[in-house]
Amino acid sequence: MNVSQPVSSAPAAAPDKTGARARGHAHIEPSRRRTAFLTLGALGVVFGDIGTSPFYAMRETVRATGGSAPSHFAILAAASMIFWSLVLVVTVKYVFLIMRADNDGEGGVLALAALAHRSSGLGRRLKMLIGFGAILGLALFFGDGMLTPAITVLSAVEYVGADVPRLVPLIVPLTVIILVSLFAFQNRGTAKIGRLFGPIMLIWFAVLAVMGFRAIIQTPEILWALSPYYAIAFFIAKPATTFVSLGAVVLAVTGCEALYADMGHFGKQPIRYAWLFIAFPALVLAYFGQAGTIMRDPRKIEYVFYAGAPAWAHFPLLILALIASIIASQAVISGVYSITQQAVQLGQLPRMEIRHTSATDYGQIFVPLINIFLCIGVVLIVLIFRSSDSLAAAYGIAVTGVMVISTMLASIVALRRWKWRPGVVGPVFGLLALVDLAFLGSNSLKIIQGGWLPLLIAAGVFIVMETWRSGRRAHLEKVRSESMPLDLFLERADKTPVRVAGTAVFLSPRADLAPVALMHNLKHNKVLHERVVLAHVVVENTPTVSADRRLEVTKLGKGFFNVFIRHGFFETPDVPRALESARPFGLALDVSNTTFFIGRETLVPSDPPILGKWRTWLYMRLVSTALSPVRFYRLPANRVVEMGTQVTI
């Protein structure tokens, strides 16, 4: 076997969303100017969701603690619970702890699961649990991806009715128009408009801070809520009410997963700076200002967000709020695209068309099928619930589910990879898990009121993903059982009557078996090319793969080559481009004169079906809708030959 060496023509590392090259193992400390630029970019991409939570979080929390006529004690308790949730969940857990668990600089539930899975000393059951957690986290993220645009845009538009009551009937139609327009423009990419996100969100947080500070000056006693005393005292006095109110408190921390998921685009320090010095102070001022406004006049609770601004500023604030809600929605939609790409690369979902909408900005992708799925789902959610009050009951359970999974995976990383002592891991992550489970338990009480929706979405996504994984495993095992071992095939290669000039490339998932397309070509055409390349695309459990590990070539003799093409789960496979880089390994290949053979399989259910009737039917539908290998692996269409076969599963 040839030892892999750095390939000069290997694809360069993809640039990130800010134009910088993706980080590998070597990290260059950015300059202060660079850090400031990344910090500003993080404001627009990372903090859109959590930054628009003041639309509804304090309103719903005060309603949960004090009802329609809240006492000062209930308002102070609501403000205290939100403040300490921001401190414990966002600042301590995500900003200072979980962001340490980076997978070669990348974050998110999939990257965290891959990192935990690579830990040493894991048993089979624990690895299965990690895999299950990754799939469940992905499914819940899809549910969150539908609810966030719906509640964010709807809550912003609803404030039209505060000043112009006769426009209330237009709130839902206007929300639908904005959301449909947002999805309609996704195929154009967000590279250019994305550069405006940071400055706009900086203005947004500044406005939140000024509005909150103005209200706090009028009601300075609200600052007593900085003490945890009021949250604890309220829990002692009314434990049931406190537990129920946690389902509203969690609305203030939705979006915290973005802090970790977008770490690979901006780095740890810019995100930490953006949170600690801009977003966190602005949100605290905004929430305490809203609490002070309600304390002065409980009747303003319905439109408390706008109540902190002077009358002349309501319309400009409405426009800014709409823009901020669109930015928040865009960030979540882009996140769903990214996590879909990761899931496809890791084999968790069927192959899909993934378009890169920018030649320079890393992560700027568009997934048409997911865009349609999200658009229909978001519009239906708005038409079903019709108000942010109703949606607030559905919002939160998906977020808290992902939070619990992240805590579980991070604890495994801390124990197995960071080598923390069990006496430290237990108390630290036990406390965090207790907080997460309290939020999850409180939100579970809202299942009947609307929490069933994200669970239904997550269940549907989970069934699709698990059916695909199980079906793919059974499918490949069936093909393996009917295939010839590669070493046996090579022993008989000399008996082939005719070897024709040229190079043939066969895509194969297994390196120890002769590809089905190769066997069928030999059976029907009775020829072999003088050079036969067996290409195996391997997706690693890392975001990217360095150039020196991209390609591995093994000379098998008799004109046969085994070629392993490695990619990270953040990368898009390009088989022809990778093969053109094989010259240093003794394989000079001209793609324009190479024939690519792929197998086209027709699935037939067995009797009885391996997965059961309905799951086998679902798997067959998923296979039929999967993107062709020609497009997914970027093969030249005029150089591809498909060999058909029938597989019984």
C-alpha positions as CSV (number, residue, x, y, z in Angstrom):
1,M,0.0,0.0,0.0
2,N,1.3,3.4,-0.9
3,V,1.6,5.7,2.1
4,S,-0.5,8.9,1.7
5,Q,1.5,12.0,1.1
6,P,0.4,15.6,0.8
7,V,-1.1,16.2,-2.6
8,S,-0.3,19.6,-4.2
9,S,-3.5,19.7,-6.2
10,A,-5.8,18.6,-3.4
11,P,-8.8,20.9,-2.8
12,A,-8.0,23.8,-0.6
13,A,-9.7,24.2,2.8
14,A,-13.1,25.8,2.3
15,P,-13.4,29.4,3.4
16,D,-15.7,30.1,6.3
17,K,-18.7,32.5,6.2
18,T,-16.5,35.5,6.8
19,G,-14.1,34.6,4.0
20,A,-11.4,33.1,6.2
21,R,-10.0,29.7,5.4
22,A,-11.5,26.9,7.6
23,R,-9.4,26.1,10.6
24,G,-7.4,22.9,10.7
25,H,-5.4,21.5,13.6
26,A,-3.1,24.6,13.5
27,H,-4.8,27.7,14.8
28,I,-3.5,31.2,14.1
29,E,-4.4,33.7,16.7
30,P,-6.5,36.4,14.9
31,S,-5.6,40.0,15.1
32,R,-7.8,42.4,17.2
33,R,-9.3,43.8,14.0
34,R,-10.0,40.3,12.8
35,T,-11.6,39.3,16.1
36,A,-13.8,42.5,16.0
37,F,-14.9,41.6,12.5
38,L,-15.8,38.0,13.5
39,T,-17.5,39.3,16.7
40,L,-19.7,41.5,14.6
41,G,-20.5,38.7,12.2
42,A,-21.4,36.4,15.1
43,L,-23.9,38.9,16.3
44,G,-25.8,38.6,13.0
45,V,-25.6,34.8,12.6
46,V,-25.4,33.4,16.0
47,F,-27.5,35.6,18.2
48,G,-30.5,36.3,16.0
49,D,-32.8,33.8,17.7
50,I,-31.9,34.5,21.3
51,G,-31.8,38.2,20.4
52,T,-35.4,38.3,19.4
53,S,-36.7,36.4,22.5
54,P,-37.7,39.7,24.2
55,F,-40.7,39.8,21.8
56,Y,-42.4,37.2,24.0
57,A,-40.2,35.7,26.8
58,M,-40.9,38.2,29.6
59,R,-44.5,38.5,28.7
60,E,-45.1,34.7,28.9
61,T,-43.0,34.3,32.0
62,V,-44.9,37.0,34.0
63,R,-48.2,35.5,32.9
64,A,-47.0,32.1,34.1
65,T,-45.9,33.4,37.5
66,G,-48.5,36.1,38.2
67,G,-51.4,35.7,35.8
68,S,-53.2,38.7,34.4
69,A,-52.7,40.8,37.5
70,P,-49.1,39.9,38.6
71,S,-47.8,41.0,42.0
72,H,-44.5,42.8,42.4
73,F,-43.1,39.6,44.0
74,A,-44.2,37.5,40.9
75,I,-42.6,40.0,38.5
76,L,-39.4,40.1,40.5
77,A,-39.3,36.2,40.5
78,A,-39.9,36.1,36.7
79,A,-37.1,38.6,36.0
80,S,-34.8,36.7,38.4
81,M,-35.5,33.3,36.8
82,I,-34.8,34.7,33.3
83,F,-31.6,36.4,34.5
84,W,-30.2,33.3,36.2
85,S,-31.2,31.1,33.2
86,L,-29.1,33.3,31.0
87,V,-26.2,33.0,33.4
88,L,-26.4,29.2,34.1
89,V,-27.6,27.8,30.8
90,V,-26.1,30.2,28.2
91,T,-23.0,31.7,29.9
92,V,-21.8,28.9,32.1
93,K,-23.0,25.8,30.2
94,Y,-22.5,26.8,26.6
95,V,-20.1,29.8,26.5
96,F,-17.6,28.5,29.1
97,L,-18.1,24.7,29.1
98,I,-19.6,23.0,26.1
99,M,-17.8,25.3,23.6
100,R,-14.6,23.6,24.9
101,A,-15.8,20.4,23.2
102,D,-14.9,21.4,19.7
103,N,-14.6,18.8,16.9
104,D,-11.6,20.2,15.0
105,G,-13.0,23.7,15.6
106,E,-16.6,22.8,14.7
107,G,-19.6,22.5,17.0
108,G,-23.2,21.3,17.0
109,V,-25.0,18.2,18.2
110,L,-23.7,16.1,15.3
111,A,-20.1,17.3,15.7
112,L,-20.4,16.7,19.5
113,A,-21.8,13.2,18.9
114,A,-18.9,12.4,16.5
115,L,-16.4,13.6,19.1
116,A,-18.0,11.6,21.9
117,H,-18.1,8.5,19.6
118,R,-14.3,8.7,19.0
119,S,-13.6,8.6,22.8
120,S,-11.7,5.6,24.0
121,G,-13.1,2.9,26.3
122,L,-16.7,3.1,25.1
123,G,-18.8,0.0,25.2
124,R,-21.1,-1.1,22.4
125,R,-24.2,0.0,24.2
126,L,-22.8,3.5,25.0
127,K,-21.9,4.0,21.3
128,M,-25.4,3.0,20.3
129,L,-26.7,5.5,22.9
130,I,-24.5,8.2,21.4
131,G,-25.8,7.4,17.9
132,F,-29.4,7.4,19.1
133,G,-28.8,10.8,20.8
134,A,-27.4,12.2,17.6
135,I,-30.4,11.2,15.5
136,L,-32.9,12.4,18.2
137,G,-31.0,15.7,18.4
138,L,-31.2,16.1,14.7
139,A,-34.9,15.4,14.6
140,L,-35.6,17.9,17.4
141,F,-33.5,20.5,15.6
142,F,-35.8,20.2,12.6
143,G,-38.8,20.8,14.8
144,D,-37.1,23.9,16.2
145,G,-36.2,25.0,12.7
146,M,-39.9,25.2,11.8
147,L,-41.1,26.8,15.0
148,T,-38.5,29.6,15.2
149,P,-39.3,31.4,12.0
150,A,-43.1,31.1,12.7
151,I,-43.1,32.5,16.3
152,T,-40.3,35.1,15.6
153,V,-41.9,36.7,12.6
154,L,-45.5,36.4,13.9
155,S,-44.6,38.0,17.2
156,A,-42.9,40.9,15.5
157,V,-45.9,41.5,13.1
158,E,-48.4,41.2,15.9
159,Y,-47.3,44.5,17.4
160,V,-48.9,46.2,14.4
161,G,-52.1,45.8,16.3
162,A,-50.8,47.8,19.2
163,D,-51.0,51.1,17.3
164,V,-53.5,50.3,14.6
165,P,-56.1,47.8,15.9
166,R,-58.0,47.7,12.5
167,L,-54.9,46.0,11.0
168,V,-55.2,43.0,13.4
169,P,-57.0,40.8,10.8
170,L,-54.0,41.3,8.4
171,I,-51.4,40.0,10.9
172,V,-51.6,36.3,9.8
173,P,-51.6,37.1,6.0
174,L,-48.7,39.5,6.4
175,T,-46.7,37.0,8.4
176,V,-47.3,34.3,5.7
177,I,-46.3,36.7,2.9
178,I,-43.0,37.6,4.7
179,L,-42.2,33.9,5.4
180,V,-43.0,32.7,1.9
181,S,-40.9,35.6,0.5
182,L,-38.0,34.6,2.8
183,F,-38.0,31.0,1.6
184,A,-38.5,32.1,-2.0
185,F,-35.2,34.0,-1.9
186,Q,-33.2,31.2,-0.3
187,N,-31.8,29.9,-3.6
188,R,-30.0,33.2,-4.2
189,G,-27.9,32.7,-1.1
190,T,-27.3,35.0,1.9
191,A,-23.7,35.9,1.2
192,K,-24.3,39.6,0.4
193,I,-27.2,40.3,2.7
194,G,-25.4,38.3,5.4
195,R,-22.7,41.0,5.6
196,L,-25.5,43.4,6.8
197,F,-26.7,41.0,9.5
198,G,-24.0,41.9,12.0
199,P,-24.3,45.7,11.9
200,I,-28.2,45.5,12.0
201,M,-28.1,43.2,15.0
202,L,-25.6,45.5,16.7
203,I,-28.2,48.3,16.2
204,W,-30.9,45.9,17.5
205,F,-29.0,45.1,20.7
206,A,-28.2,48.8,21.2
207,V,-31.9,49.6,20.9
208,L,-32.8,46.9,23.4
209,A,-30.3,48.2,25.8
210,V,-31.5,51.8,25.5
211,M,-35.1,50.8,25.9
212,G,-34.4,48.6,28.9
213,F,-32.2,51.2,30.6
214,R,-34.9,53.9,30.1
215,A,-37.5,51.7,31.8
216,I,-35.1,50.6,34.6
217,I,-34.5,54.3,35.5
218,Q,-38.2,54.7,36.0
219,T,-38.5,51.5,38.1
220,P,-35.0,51.0,39.7
221,E,-36.4,48.5,42.3
222,I,-36.6,45.9,39.5
223,L,-32.8,45.5,39.9
224,W,-33.4,43.5,43.1
225,A,-34.2,40.6,40.8
226,L,-30.5,40.3,40.1
227,S,-30.4,38.3,43.3
228,P,-31.4,34.7,43.1
229,Y,-33.4,35.2,46.3
230,Y,-36.6,36.1,44.5
231,A,-36.5,33.0,42.3
232,I,-35.7,30.7,45.2
233,A,-38.3,32.4,47.5
234,F,-41.0,32.1,44.8
235,F,-40.1,28.4,44.3
236,I,-40.5,27.8,48.1
237,A,-43.7,29.7,48.2
238,K,-45.3,28.3,45.0
239,P,-43.3,25.3,43.8
240,A,-46.0,24.1,41.3
241,T,-46.3,27.6,39.8
242,T,-42.6,27.9,39.6
243,F,-42.2,24.6,37.8
244,V,-44.9,25.4,35.3
245,S,-43.4,28.9,34.7
246,L,-40.1,27.3,33.6
247,G,-41.8,26.4,30.4
248,A,-42.0,30.1,29.7
249,V,-38.6,31.0,31.1
250,V,-36.9,28.7,28.6
251,L,-38.1,31.0,25.8
252,A,-35.4,33.4,26.9
253,V,-32.6,30.9,26.2
254,T,-33.9,29.5,22.9
255,G,-31.1,29.8,20.3
256,C,-28.3,28.9,22.8
257,E,-27.5,25.9,20.6
258,A,-26.4,28.3,17.9
259,L,-23.6,29.5,20.2
260,Y,-22.1,26.0,19.8
261,A,-23.3,25.0,16.4
262,D,-21.8,28.1,14.7
263,M,-18.5,27.9,16.5
264,G,-16.7,26.6,13.4
265,H,-17.7,29.7,11.4
266,F,-16.5,32.3,13.8
267,G,-14.3,30.7,16.5
268,K,-14.8,30.5,20.3
269,Q,-13.4,33.9,21.2
270,P,-15.5,36.1,18.9
271,I,-18.7,34.3,20.0
272,R,-17.8,34.7,23.6
273,Y,-17.0,38.3,23.2
274,A,-20.2,39.0,21.3
275,W,-22.2,37.3,24.1
276,L,-20.4,38.7,27.2
277,F,-20.0,42.3,26.0
278,I,-23.0,42.9,23.7
279,A,-25.8,40.4,23.6
280,F,-25.9,39.4,27.3
281,P,-25.9,42.9,28.8
282,A,-28.4,44.1,26.2
283,L,-30.8,41.2,26.9
284,V,-30.5,41.7,30.7
285,L,-31.4,45.4,30.3
286,A,-34.2,44.6,28.0
287,Y,-35.8,42.0,30.2
288,F,-35.4,44.0,33.4
289,G,-36.8,47.0,31.6
290,Q,-39.9,45.0,30.5
291,A,-40.3,43.7,34.0
292,G,-40.2,47.3,35.4
293,T,-42.7,48.4,32.8
294,I,-45.1,45.6,33.8
295,M,-44.5,46.5,37.5
296,R,-45.6,50.1,36.8
297,D,-48.6,49.2,34.7
298,P,-49.6,45.5,34.4
299,R,-52.1,46.4,31.7
300,K,-49.1,46.8,29.3
301,I,-48.1,43.2,29.5
302,E,-49.8,42.4,26.1
303,Y,-47.5,44.7,24.2
304,V,-44.7,45.1,26.8
305,F,-42.0,45.0,24.2
306,Y,-43.2,48.3,22.6
307,A,-44.3,49.8,25.9
308,G,-40.8,50.6,26.8
309,A,-40.4,52.9,23.8
310,P,-41.9,56.4,23.3
311,A,-44.9,56.6,21.0
312,W,-43.0,58.3,18.2
313,A,-40.5,55.4,18.0
314,H,-43.1,52.6,17.6
315,F,-43.2,52.5,13.8
316,P,-39.4,52.6,13.4
317,L,-39.1,50.0,16.1
318,L,-41.6,47.8,14.3
319,I,-39.6,48.0,11.1
320,L,-36.4,47.1,13.0
321,A,-38.2,44.3,14.8
322,L,-39.4,42.8,11.5
323,I,-35.8,43.0,10.1
324,A,-34.4,41.4,13.2
325,S,-37.0,38.6,13.1
326,I,-36.1,37.9,9.5
327,I,-32.4,37.7,10.4
328,A,-33.2,35.3,13.2
329,S,-35.3,33.2,10.9
330,Q,-32.6,33.2,8.3
331,A,-30.0,32.1,10.8
332,V,-32.2,29.1,11.8
333,I,-33.0,28.2,8.2
334,S,-29.3,28.2,7.3
335,G,-28.6,26.1,10.3
336,V,-31.1,23.5,9.1
337,Y,-29.4,23.4,5.7
338,S,-26.0,22.9,7.4
339,I,-27.1,20.1,9.6
340,T,-28.9,18.4,6.7
341,Q,-25.7,18.5,4.8
342,Q,-23.9,16.9,7.7
343,A,-26.6,14.2,8.1
344,V,-26.4,13.4,4.4
345,Q,-22.6,13.1,4.4
346,L,-22.8,10.8,7.5
347,G,-25.4,8.6,5.9
348,Q,-28.2,9.6,8.3
349,L,-30.4,10.9,5.4
350,P,-30.6,10.0,1.6
351,R,-28.5,11.9,-0.8
352,M,-30.0,15.4,-1.6
353,E,-29.2,18.2,-4.0
354,I,-27.0,20.7,-2.1
355,R,-26.2,23.9,-3.9
356,H,-23.3,26.2,-2.9
357,T,-24.6,29.7,-3.3
358,S,-21.2,31.5,-2.8
359,A,-17.8,30.8,-4.2
360,T,-16.0,32.4,-1.3
361,D,-18.2,32.1,1.8
362,Y,-18.0,28.8,3.6
363,G,-21.4,27.3,4.7
364,Q,-23.5,29.3,2.2
365,I,-25.6,26.4,0.9
366,F,-29.1,25.8,-0.3
367,V,-31.0,22.5,-0.1
368,P,-34.1,22.8,-2.3
369,L,-36.0,19.8,-0.9
370,I,-35.5,20.9,2.7
371,N,-36.5,24.5,1.7
372,I,-39.8,23.3,0.4
373,F,-40.3,21.1,3.5
374,L,-39.6,24.0,5.8
375,C,-41.7,26.5,3.9
376,I,-44.8,24.3,3.9
377,G,-44.3,23.4,7.5
378,V,-43.8,27.0,8.7
379,V,-46.8,28.3,6.8
380,L,-49.0,25.6,8.2
381,I,-47.8,26.3,11.7
382,V,-48.8,30.0,11.4
383,L,-52.2,29.1,9.9
384,I,-52.9,26.6,12.6
385,F,-51.8,28.6,15.7
386,R,-52.4,32.2,14.3
387,S,-50.8,33.9,17.4
388,S,-47.5,34.0,19.2
389,D,-49.3,33.2,22.5
390,S,-50.5,29.9,21.1
391,L,-47.1,29.2,19.5
392,A,-45.4,29.9,22.8
393,A,-47.1,26.8,24.2
394,A,-45.5,24.7,21.4
395,Y,-42.1,26.4,21.5
396,G,-39.5,25.1,23.9
397,I,-39.8,21.4,24.1
398,A,-37.6,20.7,21.1
399,V,-35.0,23.2,22.3
400,T,-34.9,21.7,25.8
401,G,-34.6,18.2,24.3
402,V,-31.5,19.2,22.4
403,M,-30.1,20.8,25.5
404,V,-30.5,17.5,27.5
405,I,-28.8,15.6,24.7
406,S,-25.9,18.1,24.5
407,T,-25.3,17.8,28.2
408,M,-25.2,14.0,28.0
409,L,-22.8,14.0,25.1
410,A,-20.6,16.7,26.6
411,S,-20.3,14.7,29.9
412,I,-19.0,11.7,27.9
413,V,-16.4,14.0,26.2
414,A,-15.3,15.5,29.6
415,L,-14.9,12.0,31.2
416,R,-13.3,10.2,28.3
417,R,-11.4,12.8,26.3
418,W,-10.7,15.6,28.8
419,K,-9.9,13.0,31.4
420,W,-11.9,14.8,34.1
421,R,-12.3,12.8,37.3
422,P,-15.8,11.3,37.9
423,G,-16.0,13.2,41.1
424,V,-15.9,16.4,39.0
425,V,-18.0,15.3,36.0
426,G,-20.8,14.0,38.2
427,P,-21.6,17.2,40.2
428,V,-20.9,19.7,37.3
429,F,-22.9,17.9,34.6
430,G,-25.4,16.5,37.1
431,L,-26.3,20.1,38.0
432,L,-26.6,21.1,34.4
433,A,-28.6,18.0,33.6
434,L,-30.9,18.8,36.5
435,V,-31.6,22.3,35.1
436,D,-32.2,20.9,31.6
437,L,-34.5,18.2,32.8
438,A,-36.4,20.8,34.9
439,F,-37.0,22.8,31.7
440,L,-37.9,19.7,29.7
441,G,-40.3,18.5,32.4
442,S,-42.0,21.9,32.5
443,N,-42.4,22.0,28.8
444,S,-43.8,18.5,28.7
445,L,-46.8,19.9,30.5
446,K,-47.5,22.0,27.4
447,I,-47.8,18.9,25.1
448,I,-51.6,19.1,24.9
449,Q,-51.6,22.9,24.4
450,G,-49.3,22.7,21.4
451,G,-46.1,21.0,22.5
452,W,-47.3,18.0,20.5
453,L,-46.3,19.8,17.2
454,P,-42.5,19.8,17.6
455,L,-42.7,16.3,18.9
456,L,-44.7,15.2,15.9
457,I,-42.2,16.8,13.5
458,A,-39.3,15.3,15.4
459,A,-41.0,11.9,15.4
460,G,-41.5,12.1,11.6
461,V,-37.9,13.1,11.0
462,F,-36.7,10.4,13.4
463,I,-38.7,7.6,11.7
464,V,-37.3,8.7,8.3
465,M,-33.7,8.8,9.5
466,E,-33.9,5.5,11.5
467,T,-35.6,3.8,8.6
468,W,-33.0,5.0,6.2
469,R,-30.1,3.9,8.5
470,S,-31.7,0.4,9.1
471,G,-32.7,0.0,5.5
472,R,-29.3,1.0,4.2
473,R,-27.6,-1.4,6.6
474,A,-29.8,-4.3,5.5
475,H,-29.5,-3.2,1.9
476,L,-25.7,-3.3,2.0
477,E,-25.6,-6.6,3.8
478,K,-27.8,-8.1,1.1
479,V,-25.5,-6.8,-1.6
480,R,-22.5,-8.1,0.4
481,S,-24.0,-11.6,0.6
482,E,-24.4,-11.7,-3.1
483,S,-21.0,-10.2,-4.0
484,M,-17.7,-11.9,-4.8
485,P,-14.7,-11.2,-2.5
486,L,-12.3,-8.9,-4.2
487,D,-9.2,-11.1,-3.7
488,L,-11.0,-14.0,-5.3
489,F,-12.1,-11.8,-8.2
490,L,-8.5,-10.7,-8.7
491,E,-7.3,-14.3,-8.8
492,R,-9.6,-14.9,-11.8
493,A,-8.9,-11.5,-13.5
494,D,-6.3,-13.1,-15.9
495,K,-9.0,-15.4,-17.3
496,T,-10.9,-12.4,-18.7
497,P,-10.9,-12.8,-22.5
498,V,-10.5,-9.2,-23.4
499,R,-8.8,-6.1,-21.8
500,V,-9.7,-2.9,-23.6
501,A,-7.7,0.3,-23.5
502,G,-8.7,3.1,-21.1
503,T,-9.6,3.6,-17.4
504,A,-12.8,2.5,-15.7
505,V,-13.8,3.9,-12.3
506,F,-16.3,1.9,-10.2
507,L,-17.8,3.5,-7.1
508,S,-17.9,0.9,-4.3
509,P,-19.0,1.1,-0.6
510,R,-16.8,-1.9,0.4
511,A,-13.1,-2.3,-0.2
512,D,-13.2,-6.1,0.3
513,L,-15.8,-6.9,-2.4
514,A,-15.9,-6.6,-6.1
515,P,-18.5,-3.9,-7.1
516,V,-21.8,-5.2,-8.5
517,A,-21.4,-2.8,-11.5
518,L,-18.0,-4.4,-12.2
519,M,-19.4,-7.9,-12.1
520,H,-22.3,-7.0,-14.4
521,N,-20.0,-5.2,-16.9
522,L,-17.9,-8.3,-17.0
523,K,-20.9,-10.6,-17.3
524,H,-22.7,-8.8,-20.1
525,N,-19.8,-7.1,-22.0
526,K,-17.2,-9.7,-21.3
527,V,-14.4,-7.1,-21.1
528,L,-12.2,-5.4,-18.6
529,H,-10.4,-2.0,-19.0
530,E,-6.7,-2.1,-18.8
531,R,-6.9,0.0,-15.7
532,V,-9.7,-0.5,-13.2
533,V,-10.1,2.0,-10.3
534,L,-12.2,1.0,-7.3
535,A,-13.2,4.3,-5.7
536,H,-14.4,4.3,-2.1
537,V,-15.8,7.6,-0.7
538,V,-15.2,7.6,3.1
539,V,-16.8,10.3,5.3
540,E,-14.8,10.8,8.5
541,N,-16.2,11.8,11.9
542,T,-14.4,15.1,11.6
543,P,-15.7,18.3,10.0
544,T,-12.8,18.5,7.4
545,V,-10.0,16.3,6.2
546,S,-6.5,17.7,5.6
547,A,-5.0,17.5,2.1
548,D,-2.4,14.9,3.2
549,R,-5.2,12.5,4.3
550,R,-7.5,13.2,1.4
551,L,-6.3,10.4,-0.9
552,E,-5.0,6.9,-0.3
553,V,-4.1,4.7,-3.3
554,T,-3.3,1.0,-3.2
555,K,-2.0,-0.9,-6.2
556,L,-3.7,-4.3,-6.3
557,G,-1.8,-5.6,-9.4
558,K,-3.2,-6.6,-12.8
559,G,-4.1,-3.0,-13.5
560,F,-6.4,-2.7,-10.4
561,F,-6.3,0.2,-7.9
562,N,-8.1,0.7,-4.6
563,V,-8.6,4.5,-4.0
564,F,-10.0,5.8,-0.8
565,I,-11.3,9.4,-1.0
566,R,-11.8,10.9,2.4
567,H,-14.0,13.8,3.3
568,G,-15.2,15.5,6.5
569,F,-18.9,15.8,7.2
570,F,-18.8,19.5,6.5
571,E,-17.4,18.9,3.0
572,T,-19.0,18.0,-0.4
573,P,-17.5,15.0,-2.2
574,D,-16.0,15.6,-5.6
575,V,-14.7,12.3,-6.9
576,P,-13.3,13.4,-10.3
577,R,-11.3,16.3,-8.7
578,A,-10.0,13.9,-6.0
579,L,-8.9,11.3,-8.6
580,E,-7.1,13.9,-10.6
581,S,-4.9,14.4,-7.5
582,A,-3.7,10.8,-7.6
583,R,-0.7,11.3,-9.9
584,P,1.8,11.4,-7.0
585,F,0.6,7.9,-6.1
586,G,1.3,6.4,-9.5
587,L,-2.2,6.8,-10.9
588,A,-2.3,9.4,-13.6
589,L,-5.9,9.8,-14.6
590,D,-7.5,12.1,-17.2
591,V,-11.2,12.5,-16.3
592,S,-12.2,13.4,-19.8
593,N,-11.0,10.0,-21.0
594,T,-12.2,7.9,-18.1
595,T,-15.5,5.9,-17.9
596,F,-17.3,5.9,-14.6
597,F,-19.5,2.9,-13.8
598,I,-22.3,3.1,-11.2
599,G,-24.9,0.6,-10.2
600,R,-28.6,1.4,-10.5
601,E,-30.5,-1.0,-8.2
602,T,-34.2,-1.9,-8.4
603,L,-35.4,-2.8,-5.0
604,V,-38.0,-5.6,-4.6
605,P,-39.6,-6.4,-1.2
606,S,-38.8,-9.9,0.1
607,D,-41.4,-12.2,1.6
608,P,-41.4,-11.3,4.4
609,P,-39.8,-7.9,4.1
610,I,-36.6,-7.4,6.2
611,L,-37.9,-4.2,7.8
612,G,-41.6,-5.0,7.9
613,K,-44.0,-3.9,5.3
614,W,-44.5,-0.2,5.9
615,R,-40.8,0.5,6.8
616,T,-39.6,-1.4,3.7
617,W,-42.1,0.6,1.6
618,L,-40.8,3.8,3.2
619,Y,-37.1,2.8,2.6
620,M,-37.9,2.0,-1.1
621,R,-39.5,5.5,-1.5
622,L,-36.5,7.1,0.1
623,V,-34.1,5.3,-2.2
624,S,-36.2,6.3,-5.3
625,T,-36.0,10.0,-4.3
626,A,-32.3,10.0,-3.4
627,L,-30.1,12.2,-5.6
628,S,-28.3,10.3,-8.3
629,P,-24.7,9.5,-7.5
630,V,-23.8,11.2,-10.8
631,R,-24.9,14.6,-9.4
632,F,-24.0,13.9,-5.7
633,Y,-20.4,12.9,-6.5
634,R,-20.1,15.4,-9.3
635,L,-19.3,12.8,-12.0
636,P,-19.2,14.0,-15.6
637,A,-22.6,12.9,-17.0
638,N,-21.2,12.2,-20.5
639,R,-18.7,9.7,-19.0
640,V,-21.0,7.6,-16.9
641,V,-22.4,4.1,-17.6
642,E,-25.1,2.7,-15.4
643,M,-25.4,-1.0,-14.8
644,G,-28.9,-2.1,-13.6
645,T,-29.5,-4.9,-11.1
646,Q,-32.3,-6.1,-8.8
647,V,-32.0,-6.4,-5.0
648,T,-34.5,-8.2,-2.8
649,I,-34.8,-6.7,0.7
